[in-house]
Amino acid sequence: MTFAGAAPPAADPDEAVAAGALRWPAPAKLNLFLHVVGRRPDGYHELQTAFQFIGLCDEITLAPRADGRIERDGALPGVPQDEDLVVRAAHALKAASEVTSGVTLTLQKRIPMGGGLGGGSSDAATVLVALNALWGIDWPTDRLAGVGLALGADVPVFVHGHAAWAEGVGERLTPLNPAEQWFVLLRPECAIATSRVFNDPRLTRNTPPQRIAAFTDGFGRNDCEPVVRALHTEVAVALDWLSTRVPARLTGTGSCVFGRCGTGPAGESLARELSAEADTRGLASWAVRGLNRSPLIEALAHWRSFARQR
């Protein structure tokens, strides 16, 4: 079991003075529901979903460099450097802003890949937000989110840093404040390609659009869940077991499933208990807390406060 009630430490300006590098959190997200309401002529699907962050975070170290180069320090299995979203995000912001600065990026990966938790998109958003500050670009959030959208549909919500109701391909955002409850998060041993799910003929693509006022705890469903169940027995088994204990569903189009455990100490206790039980069943598990404000935004505020005092 891994406990992830809060994010790792925010960007540490004091440490940065000594080490010349900054550590920034990149939180995972849950899709509290996910409806596919249509398909556009260009093949993209129209969605409605609710994003909420959780305390499980990757961590990215950014070391500014004067030679203008952008490099990743270390390997990420199966992801060449030029395809890595953290590298692509840095290049995209540098090109759009025409800055001459560079950076070395080091990624400590905690969010499982292919799990539907938005780890790659979150990593890209963290690089954009951090470099926007460190390179002195200081673009407003909407403009920065526009750069992020070209990297992936989920990137803007991580740039904005607040839980949100999302529409379109996921880029039209309205702030949302769902209960910050505890969840047990499970990952069966499989990774799922989003394209395979969205191209599957069994996918429901005509769920009636809903108004944001209809959203409540436990609202809706994940339209991708039946397809993922059919493609991966491991996910179906995890969902079936968890559903005997708490309300459970799939997040995004990945392999991870989550169960709602409630708020406060009782919710935390139940999440820990179920996570420990999942470990005995051979499932990777986390006890995580929902967060409406991204720890990335807390890190940015911390850094700006420090910068003003220098």
N, C-alpha and C positions, 0 to 999 in steps of 0.2 A: 504494500500500500504506500502511496505517496500522498502526503498532505499538502494541499495548495490553497490554503485559506487566504493568503495575501501574496502580493507580487514580491519578487526578489528586490533587493535594495534599489532605490531610484538612482539615477545618474548621480555620481558622487563627485562634485566639483573639487572638494578638498583633495581627494585622491588623485584627481586629474592633474592638479598642479604639480604633484610629485611624479606621477607616472606618464604624463602627457597623453592620456587616453581616458575615455569615458565609457561607462557601462550603462546601457539603456534597456529597459524591459520591453518585450514584445508579447502581449498577452494573447492567449487563445480566446476563441469565442464559441458560443453555442447558438444554434438556430433554435429558438424556442418553439417555432413552428416554421414550416416551409411549404407554401402553396405554389403550384405551377398554374398560372391563370391563362396562359396563351403562348403562342409561338409566333415570332415575327417573321417577315419574309426573308430576312437575312439568316434565319436558322436559330438565332438566339431565343431563349425562352424568357417570357415575362413572368416575374415572380412577385410574391408577397412573402415577407419573412420578418421576424424580429430577432435582432442580434443582441446578445448580452455577453460581456466579457467575463472571464473567469481568472482565478488567481494563478493558474498554470501558465508560466511564461518562458519563452526563450530569452536569451540575454545577448545583446550585441555590444561589442567594444568598438569604439570608433577612435582611431588615432590619427589626428590631422597630420598631413605631410605637405611640405612646401614644393615638391617637384611636380605636382599636378596629377600624379598617377593614382589610379583607383585599383586596389588589389584586395583580394581575400586572403587572409592568413589561415591556413589549415584547409583540410579537405572535408567535403560533405558527401558521403557515399551516394553514388548514383547521380550527382548533380555537378556537371562541369562548371568551372568558374564563370564562363560567359553566359550560362543559362541560369545562374543563381539569381533569385529576385533581389537579394541585397545588393549585389554588384550592379544589376540592371537598374535598380532604383537610384543608386548613386550616379551612374552615368546619365540617366534620364534627367535628374535634377541639374547636374552640371551643364548638360547641353542646353536645357531650357533657360537656365539663368545666366549662362555664359560666364560663370566664375572660372578662375584659373586654379583654384585649390585642389588638393587631392586628399585621399583618406585610405587608411588600411582598416579593413573590416574583419572582425573575428566573431564568429557566431557560435554560441553555446546552445545546442539544440536540446530542448526538453519536450517540446510539443511533438507528438508523433506525426510523421509524414503520412499522407493519405488517409488521415483519420476524420476529415471533415471539420477540423477545428480552426482552419484559416491560418495555420502557422506561417506559411510562405507569404501570404498577403500581409500579415501582421509584421513580419520581419521587414518587408519592403516599406511599410508605413513608418516603422520606427526609424529606418534610415532616412526617409524623406523629412520627417519631423525634426530629427536630431541635426541633420546637416543643414536644414533651413536655418537653424539657430547657430550652429558652429561656424558655418561659412558666412554668416552675417547677411543672408539673403532676405530674411524676414518677410516672406510672402504671407498674405492672409491664408487662413485655413482652406477656404474654397478653392483658391488658385492651386495650392499644394495638392488638394484632393484631386483636381483635374489631372495633374501629372500622374497621380496614383492610379486613376481609372484606366489609363492606357496600359498599366501593368497588370491589372486584374480587377474584376468587378467588386471584390470584397475590400480592396485596399482603402477606398474612401472612408468607410466606417471606422477603420482603425486610425486614420489620419484625424478625423473629427474627434474621436476619443470618447463618445458617449453612446450608451445603449440606444438602439434606434429601431423604428419600424422602417422597413426598406421595400421599395417597389422598383419597377423597371427590371434591369438585370441585377439589381441590388444596389444601384448607385443613388436613387432618389430617397433621401433620408429624412425622417422626422424623429426628433428626440423622444425617447420613451423611458419610463421609469418603472420597470417591473420590480417585484419584490426581490431583494438581494438575498435569495435563499441559498441553501446548501444543496449540492448535487453529489451523487456518486457517478463517476465517469469510468466507463469500461472500454478497453480496446481489444477486440479479438485479434488473433494473429493473421491479419490480411490487410492489404492496402487496396483501395478502390479508385479507379480512374473516373473522374467526373464525366468525361465525354462518353464513357460507356453507359453510364446511367441515363444521361439526357438523350442518348440516341436509341435507347431501348424502346421497342414498340409498345411495351406494357406500361410505360409511364403515363400517368394521368396528366393531361395538359389543359384541362378546361374547368378547373375548380373556380367557382364563382368568386369574383373579387369581393373583399370585405372592407368595411370601414375601420379605421383605427380605433374608433370608440367601442368596437366589439371586443377588443383585446382584453382578456383576463387571464389569470393564472390557469394554465392547462388548455388555453385556446388552440383550436385548429388541430393540425396533424402535420406530418412530413409526407408529402406526396411521393417522395423518392423511396420511402421505406419499403413498400411491397417489392419494388424492383431489386433493391439491395438484398432483401431477404431471399429472393429467388436466386440471386447470383452467388450469395455467400451464406452457406449454412451456418458458419461460425457466428455471423451477426444475428441470425434468427435465433440461435440457441441463447446467446447473451441477452437479447431482448426478452425472450420468453421467460428466462429465469428472473431477470430484474423486475419484470412486470408482475411477478407473483408477490413482490415486496413493496414496490412503490410505482407510481405512474412513470412510465419509461418510454423513450422514443429515440430515433436516430437523429444525429445532428448533421446538417448539410447533406452531402452525397458521399461521405466517407464511411469508415468502418466503426467509428466510435458511437456508443450509445450512452445515454445519461438518464438518471432517475432523480426526480424531485424529492427532496427530503425535508423541506421546510426551513423556517428561519430560526435564528437564535441558537442557544446551546443544544436544544433538543435536535434540531436539524443537523448541526455539526456532529453530534454523537451518533445519529443514525447513519450519516454519510460515512463516518469512520468504520462503523460496524459492518455495513454492507461492503465497503471497500476491502476490509480484512477478509470477509467471507468470499469475495470474488477472487482474492489472491489464492485461496485454497482450491479454487476451481481452475487455476491456471490462466486467469485473465489479468492483464495489466490493468491497474486501477488507481484512481485518484479520488480523494475526498476534496472537493473544490467548492469555493464560494462564488456566487454570482456577483459581478461588479458592474454598476452602471457608469462609473467614471473610470476610464482606462488609467492604469498605473503609468502609462507613457506620458499622459498629461500632467500627472503629479511630478514626474521626473523633469519635464520641461519647466514647470513652475519653479522647482527647486533650483535648476540651473540658472534660470533668468534672475531669480532672487540673488544668487551668488554673484552673477555677472554685474548686477547693478551696484554691488558693494565693493567691487574691485577698483 
